[in-house]
Structures are given as C-alpha cells and as structure tokens.
C-alpha cells in the first residue's frame, strides 16, 4: 500500500514524509526506555499477578510522551524544517505514541502466552489501514500525504483501544496498582534501550540526512524509499527467525549446553534465504521496480543493488546478534553498533552530496557488513567456535553456483511475451535454480531442521507450564 501511496503523491512528497517518519522512529525509544521488554520478561516470569503494574506503567508511558516531543522538537528545530513539515511531524509524534502504547500492552499478551490475541493485534492496524486507503483511493485520482498520516492515526488509535480492552478483559488478573522501584527497572532496561536507539540510528538516519543534505533532498529521499521498502519487507521475514532463536539460545546458555549446532543450522538457513533474496534483487532490480512503481527512477534501481547487500548483512545479524543478546553481552553489542553507526554517518556525510540515494545505499551496505563481521568475530571469541572448513567450502560453492544460476535465470526476460508473465517466469525459474544450488552444495541439511523446530516446541510447552 505504501508503494501505491508513493505512486499517487510522487517522490518529492513521499520522500519528505519518509525522512520525517524515520526521524520520529529514531527517537521512539524515549517513549519506552526499554520498559516493554522488561515488562514482557517480568510477566512471563511472574505470571498473572503482574498485571497489577499496568496502571503504574501506563502512567509512566504517558509522562514519557512530553520528553519525546521535547527532544524530537529540538532535533527538528536544529534541522530547520518548515511549517508543512512540522504539521506532518506533529501527527507522526502522535502515531508513535499510539504504536508504543500498543506494543507495551501487547507485552502482557505475549508474556502470558495469549498468542492468538497477540497475533490478531499484530495485524489489526495494517488491516484497518489497508481498508481506509482502499476507500480513499476509490474517491478519485487525487491523494495527499496527510491523508495517509491521518489514516495511520485512526488505525493505530483503534488498535491501541482494542488491545487495552482485551488486556482488561482478563478479569481473573489483579489490576490493583503495585508499587514499582523505578531505578532497578530502568537499570535493567537501559542496555536494551541503548542498543535499540543505536540500531535505529544505523537503520533510519540515512533518509533524514539525505533529505537535509542533498540539493534535491526530498526527491532523493523518495527515490531511496523505493528501494528501501524491499529492504524492510525482507527484514520483517528475517526478524521472525530471530524470534524463534532467542528463547532457544537463552535456554541452552542457561543450561550450559552447546549452542554451536543451533548456530550452524540457523546460519545455513539464513544464508540460503539471504543469498536467494539478494541475487533475485540484484539481477532483476529493474523489473521488480517496474512492477511496483509507475515510473521508477534509475537511481532507485541502482540503490536496490546495494541495499540487497545491506539487507543480507542485516538479516545475518539476527543469528549472531541474537546469540550475543541471549548471552548478555549487551555492552559489547552496543559498542559494535556504535562503530557501525559512526561509519554510517561518516559515509553519508561524504557520499550524499555527490551520489544522493545511491550514496545512502552504499553506506547502508558497508556499515551493516562491518557490524555483521564484528558480531561474528566476537561470537567466535566468546563461544570459542572453531572454523568449519567444510561448511565454509559449501558456502563458497553455493554462492558461486547461485550467482551463475541467478544470472542464467534472468535471461528469461528475453522471452517475447507480456512483461508481467516474463517477470513471473523469471523469478520462478531463478528461485527454483537457487533452491537446487542450496541442495546440491549441501548448504541446506533438512535433517537438522526438525531438531530446531522440536526445540522451539519444547520451549513453548515449558513456558506454558508456568501458568498452569
């Protein structure tokens, strides 16, 4: 839907919005300070009685909003935004509050393992937004970016209220206020908050800098958004894998068991996925852009080449970053992310004036690759992993085979048929060929996958037993 919105309003208007929403997300941690993660862990550990903290925590969340608005406003003033941008940013602040409140309330649902309710809430805002946008699109050909922002506000508000209603319906749970010692809470949550803030800086700051630094910043930001949308789409899929691995890693480490086999299995699976995604995106970038957008800029196509590399590195971080998180190496993780953030900002300062969106994409790929390398290096150091030459050889064979087969698969665009059919045939054939490369090279071992799933099921049953 975002792509259709961009087609309607144009690159300049959407690029302006894209930079502003990324700025609002960078400071989003001020609305939470790690409280949601802390609450999720505490509810899962203590069970039903901890709902008594709801009123106290909600009060804190509301008091954090003025802090968020103040800091973000200072940043916006220093960046020199005009009145029209302030109007958008003001509504985006409200939207971030609503999103933060929903995520906080969902921590009770996930902590109590009410997975059906949590899954429903996780898609409710998107469903509501899609319905409203479809209605707006049916009104006529004109569309304004503020309509998109307001539609988000309505969707997020309804979702937050529905989530609160579901939480309060658990009548067997106490809702009497429980006094909290805030110093220990913030001390425990601070590392997660700092890590999130630095991660968001690497992830989001490029579009903000692009819109401010380039002579045609809003347009270039819109061009960058075209390619970055695919980065985010694949990242959401990769994130699900991290959610699968975190409790497994945590349990193995707590029981002093080896995490090596699970890391190796996760690495194989994630590498297969990211190589397929990256090569399909690299060799079919122009066609993908033409399918999604009415008139894609050539710089958006070129940016996608580098962003698929950055996305691949970022996705692989879900293996080693999750492992280090489960092991409690937060200080080292924060240091690694700070190094990546500094490199990202410096590269953007150098590349944006000359290369615009493409410069941002290059900085993205370079900084995420460095972060991945440092995470792998430190994981080997902490867990004393041994270099597996056989696995390394399989990875090399798989990557080389995949590059050749992806190039061969892209040749199906020579077919004399309608564009959409050629696109479908090309992606389908390429995906099959790359899947065969994974099997032939031995990078995929389906015998290990059931073990991973059984460990996840076992973890889920152990958690559910806490509430019986």
C-alpha positions in Angstrom: 0.0 0.0 0.0 2.9 2.4 0.7 4.1 1.9 -2.8 0.7 2.9 -4.2 0.7 5.9 -2.0 4.0 6.9 -3.3 2.8 6.4 -6.9 -0.1 8.7 -6.1 1.7 11.6 -4.3 5.1 11.4 -6.1 8.7 11.0 -5.0 9.1 14.5 -3.5 6.0 14.4 -1.2 6.6 10.9 -0.1 10.4 11.5 0.3 9.6 14.3 2.7 7.3 12.1 4.7 9.8 9.2 4.6 12.5 11.4 6.2 10.1 12.7 8.9 8.8 9.3 9.9 12.3 7.9 10.1 13.3 10.9 12.4 10.3 10.2 14.6 11.2 6.5 14.8 14.9 7.2 15.7 13.7 8.9 18.9 10.9 6.4 19.5 12.9 4.7 22.4 12.2 7.8 24.5 8.6 6.7 24.6 9.6 3.4 26.2 13.1 3.4 27.6 13.1 -0.5 27.4 10.0 -0.8 29.7 8.2 -3.0 27.2 11.0 -5.6 27.0 11.4 -5.5 30.8 7.6 -6.0 31.3 7.5 -8.8 28.8 10.2 -10.7 30.7 8.6 -10.0 34.1 5.1 -11.0 33.1 6.4 -14.2 31.5 8.4 -14.9 34.7 5.9 -13.9 37.4 2.7 -14.8 35.6 -0.8 -13.5 36.1 -0.3 -11.3 39.2 2.0 -8.8 37.5 -0.9 -7.2 35.6 -1.2 -5.0 38.7 1.7 -3.0 37.3 -0.5 -1.9 34.3 -1.7 1.4 35.8 1.7 2.4 37.1 3.4 1.6 33.8 0.8 3.3 31.7 1.2 6.5 33.8 5.0 6.4 33.1 4.4 5.9 29.4 2.2 9.0 29.3 4.8 11.0 31.1 7.4 9.9 28.7 5.5 11.5 25.8 6.4 15.1 26.7 10.0 14.1 26.9 9.8 12.5 23.4 8.1 15.6 22.0 10.6 17.9 23.5 13.7 16.1 22.3 12.3 15.5 18.9 11.2 19.1 18.6 14.7 20.3 19.4 16.1 18.0 16.7 13.6 19.2 14.2 14.4 22.8 15.0 18.1 22.2 14.5 17.4 20.6 11.2 15.4 23.6 10.0 12.1 22.1 9.0 9.4 24.4 7.6 5.7 24.7 8.6 4.4 22.0 6.3 7.0 19.5 7.6 6.1 20.4 11.2 2.5 19.6 10.5 3.4 16.1 9.4 5.8 15.6 12.2 3.3 16.6 14.8 0.9 13.9 13.7 3.7 11.4 13.4 4.6 12.0 17.1 1.0 11.1 18.0 1.3 8.0 15.8 4.5 6.9 17.5 2.8 7.3 20.9 -0.1 5.1 19.8 2.3 2.5 18.4 4.4 2.5 21.5 1.3 2.1 23.7 0.1 -0.9 21.6 3.4 -2.6 21.8 3.5 -2.1 25.6 0.0 -3.6 26.0 1.0 -6.5 23.8 3.8 -7.3 26.2 1.1 -8.5 28.6 -0.5 -10.7 25.9 2.8 -12.2 24.8 4.1 -12.5 28.3 1.0 -14.5 29.3 1.3 -16.5 26.0 -2.0 -15.3 24.7 -0.6 -15.8 21.2 -3.9 -15.8 19.3 -4.9 -12.4 20.7 -1.3 -11.1 20.2 -1.3 -12.3 16.5 -4.7 -10.6 15.9 -3.4 -7.3 17.3 -0.2 -7.5 15.3 -2.2 -7.4 12.0 -5.2 -5.3 13.1 -3.6 -1.9 12.4 -2.5 -3.0 8.9 -5.9 -4.3 8.1 -7.6 -1.1 9.2 -5.1 1.0 7.3 -5.5 -1.0 4.1 -9.3 -0.7 4.3 -9.2 3.0 4.8 -6.7 3.5 2.0 -8.7 1.5 -0.4 -11.7 3.7 0.4 -9.6 6.9 -0.1 -8.2 5.6 -3.4 -11.8 5.0 -4.6 -12.7 8.6 -4.1 -10.7 9.8 -7.1 -7.3 10.2 -8.6 -6.0 12.9 -6.2 -4.4 11.9 -2.9 -2.4 13.8 -0.3 0.3 12.5 2.0 -1.5 13.9 5.1 -4.4 11.6 4.3 -2.0 8.7 4.7 -0.8 10.0 8.0 -4.3 10.6 9.3 -5.3 7.1 8.2 -2.4 5.7 10.3 -3.5 7.7 13.3 -7.0 6.3 13.1 -5.7 2.7 12.6 -3.2 3.0 15.5 -5.8 4.5 17.8 -8.3 1.8 17.2 -5.7 -0.9 17.6 -4.5 0.6 20.9 -8.0 0.7 22.3 -8.8 -2.8 21.2 -5.6 -4.1 22.8 -6.4 -2.3 26.1 -9.9 -3.8 26.0 -8.5 -7.3 25.6 -6.0 -6.9 28.4 -8.6 -5.5 30.8 -11.0 -8.4 29.9 -8.6 -10.8 31.8 -10.8 -10.3 34.9 -9.0 -13.0 36.9 -5.9 -10.8 36.9 -5.4 -8.2 39.5 -5.4 -4.6 38.3 -4.7 -3.1 41.7 -1.6 -0.8 41.4 1.6 -2.4 42.5 4.4 0.0 43.7 7.4 -0.2 41.5 11.0 0.6 42.2 11.8 2.6 39.1 15.6 2.7 39.5 16.0 -1.1 39.2 13.5 -1.2 36.3 15.3 1.4 34.3 18.7 0.0 35.2 17.7 -3.4 33.8 16.0 -2.0 30.7 18.7 0.6 29.9 21.0 -1.7 27.9 18.2 -2.8 25.7 17.0 0.8 25.2 20.5 2.0 24.3 21.0 -0.9 21.8 17.7 -0.2 20.2 18.5 3.5 19.9 21.8 2.9 18.2 20.3 0.3 15.9 17.6 2.7 14.8 20.3 5.3 14.1 22.0 3.0 11.6 18.7 1.8 10.2 17.0 5.2 9.9 19.3 8.2 9.9 20.3 7.9 6.2 17.0 9.2 4.8 17.0 12.1 7.3 20.5 13.1 6.3 19.6 12.6 2.6 16.6 14.9 2.7 18.5 17.7 4.5 21.9 17.5 2.8 21.2 16.9 -0.9 20.2 19.8 -3.1 17.1 17.9 -4.2 16.7 16.1 -0.8 13.0 15.4 -0.7 13.0 13.8 -4.2 16.2 11.8 -3.5 14.6 10.6 -0.2 11.6 9.4 -2.2 13.9 7.6 -4.6 15.7 5.9 -1.7 12.3 4.9 -0.2 11.5 3.0 -3.3 14.4 0.6 -2.8 14.4 0.7 1.0 10.8 -0.6 1.0 12.1 -4.0 -0.2 14.8 -3.9 2.5 12.2 -3.6 5.2 9.9 -6.2 3.6 12.6 -8.9 3.8 13.8 -7.8 7.2 10.3 -8.5 8.6 10.6 -12.1 7.5 14.2 -12.4 8.8 13.0 -11.0 12.2 10.7 -14.0 12.7 13.7 -16.2 12.6 15.3 -14.2 15.4 12.2 -14.5 17.5 12.5 -18.3 17.0 16.2 -18.4 18.0 16.2 -16.1 21.1 14.4 -18.4 23.5 16.4 -21.4 22.2 19.7 -19.7 22.7 18.7 -18.4 26.1 17.7 -21.9 27.4 20.8 -23.6 26.0 23.1 -21.0 27.6 21.2 -21.2 30.9 21.7 -25.0 30.9 25.4 -24.7 29.9 24.7 -26.6 26.7 26.5 -26.1 23.4 24.8 -23.5 21.1 27.1 -24.5 18.2 24.8 -26.9 16.4 21.9 -24.5 16.5 24.0 -21.6 15.4 25.3 -23.6 12.4 21.8 -24.7 11.4 20.4 -21.1 11.7 23.4 -19.8 9.7 22.8 -22.3 6.9 19.1 -21.5 6.7 19.5 -17.7 6.9 22.4 -17.7 4.4 20.3 -19.6 1.9 17.4 -17.2 2.3 19.6 -14.0 2.0 21.6 -15.2 -0.9 18.4 -16.1 -2.8 16.8 -12.7 -1.9 20.0 -10.7 -2.7 20.6 -12.3 -6.1 17.0 -12.1 -7.2 17.0 -8.5 -6.2 20.4 -7.8 -7.9 19.7 -9.4 -11.3 16.0 -8.4 -11.5 16.1 -5.0 -9.9 14.8 -3.0 -12.8 11.9 -5.4 -13.4 11.0 -5.5 -9.7 10.9 -1.7 -9.6 8.8 -1.6 -12.8 6.2 -4.0 -11.3 5.9 -2.0 -8.0 6.1 1.6 -9.3 4.7 3.6 -12.2 7.9 5.3 -13.2 10.9 4.2 -11.1 14.0 6.4 -11.1 17.2 4.8 -12.3 18.9 5.7 -9.1 16.3 3.7 -7.2 17.2 0.6 -9.3 20.9 1.2 -8.6 20.2 1.8 -4.9 18.5 -1.6 -4.7 21.7 -3.3 -5.8 23.5 -2.1 -2.7 20.5 -2.4 -0.4 20.1 -6.1 -1.0 23.7 -6.5 0.2 22.9 -4.4 3.3 19.7 -6.3 3.9 21.6 -9.6 3.6 24.2 -8.5 6.2 21.5 -7.0 8.5 19.5 -10.3 8.3 22.5 -12.4 9.2 22.9 -10.2 12.3 19.8 -11.9 13.6 21.8 -15.0 14.1 24.9 -13.6 15.9 23.3 -10.5 17.4 20.5 -12.7 18.9 23.2 -15.1 20.3 25.1 -12.3 22.0 21.9 -10.8 23.4 20.9 -14.2 24.8 24.3 -14.4 26.4 24.0 -11.0 28.0 26.9 -9.4 26.0 24.9 -6.1 25.8 27.9 -3.8 26.4 29.9 -5.4 23.6 26.9 -5.4 21.2 26.3 -1.7 21.9 30.0 -0.9 21.2 29.7 -2.8 17.9 26.6 -1.0 16.9 28.2 2.4 17.8 31.1 1.6 15.4 28.6 0.8 12.7 26.6 4.0 13.4 29.7 6.2 13.2 30.8 4.6 9.9 27.3 5.0 8.5 27.1 8.7 9.4 30.6 9.5 8.1 29.9 7.7 4.8 26.6 9.5 4.4 28.3 12.9 5.0 30.8 12.1 2.2 28.6 10.3 -0.3 25.2 12.1 -0.1 26.2 15.4 -1.7 27.6 13.6 -4.8 25.6 10.4 -5.1 22.3 11.1 -3.3 20.2 8.0 -2.7 22.9 5.7 -4.1 25.3 7.1 -1.6 22.9 6.2 1.2 22.6 2.7 -0.1 26.4 2.2 -0.3 26.7 3.5 3.3 23.9 1.1 4.4 25.6 -1.9 2.8 29.1 -1.1 4.2 28.0 -0.3 7.8 25.8 -3.4 8.1 28.5 -5.6 6.7 31.0 -4.2 9.2 28.6 -4.8 12.1 28.0 -8.4 10.9 31.7 -9.1 10.7 32.3 -7.7 14.2 29.4 -9.8 15.6 30.7 -13.0 14.0 34.2 -12.2 15.3 33.1 -11.6 18.9 30.8 -14.6 18.8 33.7 -16.8 17.9 35.7 -15.3 20.6 33.1 -15.7 23.4 31.8 -19.1 22.5 35.2 -20.4 21.2 33.7 -21.6 17.9 36.0 -23.5 15.6 36.3 -22.5 12.0 34.4 -25.2 10.0 36.3 -25.5 6.7 33.8 -28.0 5.3 30.9 -25.5 5.9 33.0 -22.7 4.5 33.6 -24.6 1.3 29.9 -25.5 1.0 29.1 -21.8 1.4 31.6 -20.8 -1.3 30.2 -23.4 -3.7 26.7 -22.3 -3.0 27.3 -18.6 -3.5 29.3 -19.2 -6.8 26.6 -21.6 -8.1 23.9 -19.2 -7.1 25.4 -16.2 -8.9 25.8 -18.1 -12.1 22.2 -19.6 -11.9 20.6 -16.3 -11.0 22.3 -14.7 -14.0 21.1 -17.5 -16.2 17.6 -17.3 -14.7 17.4 -13.6 -15.5 17.9 -14.4 -19.2 14.2 -15.5 -19.3 13.4 -11.8 -19.8 14.4 -12.4 -23.4 11.1 -14.2 -23.9 8.7 -12.4 -26.3 5.6 -12.2 -24.1 3.9 -9.7 -21.8 6.0 -8.1 -19.1 4.1 -9.5 -16.1 4.4 -13.1 -17.4 8.1 -12.7 -18.1 8.6 -11.4 -14.6 6.8 -14.3 -13.0 8.6 -16.9 -15.1 12.0 -15.3 -14.4 11.6 -15.1 -10.6 10.0 -18.6 -10.5 12.8 -20.2 -12.6 15.5 -18.3 -10.7 14.1 -19.3 -7.3 14.0 -22.9 -8.3 17.5 -22.9 -9.6 18.8 -21.2 -6.5 17.0 -23.7 -4.4 18.7 -26.5 -6.3 22.0 -24.8 -5.7 21.4 -24.9 -2.0 20.6 -28.6 -2.1 23.5 -29.6 -4.4 26.1 -27.6 -2.5 25.0 -29.2 0.8 24.4 -25.8 2.5 20.9 -27.0 3.4 20.6 -30.0 5.7 16.9 -30.8 6.2 17.8 -33.4 8.8 18.7 -30.6 11.2 15.5 -28.6 10.7 13.2 -30.9 12.7 15.6 -30.6 15.7 15.3 -26.9 15.6 11.5 -27.0 15.5 11.3 -29.6 18.3 13.4 -27.3 20.5 11.1 -24.4 19.8 8.0 -26.6 20.6 9.7 -27.7 23.8 10.4 -24.1 24.8 6.8 -23.2 24.2 5.5 -26.1 26.3 7.9 -25.2 29.1 6.7 -21.6 29.1 3.0 -22.5 29.1 3.5 -24.8 32.1 4.3 -21.7 34.2 0.7 -20.6 34.0 -1.0 -23.9 34.9 
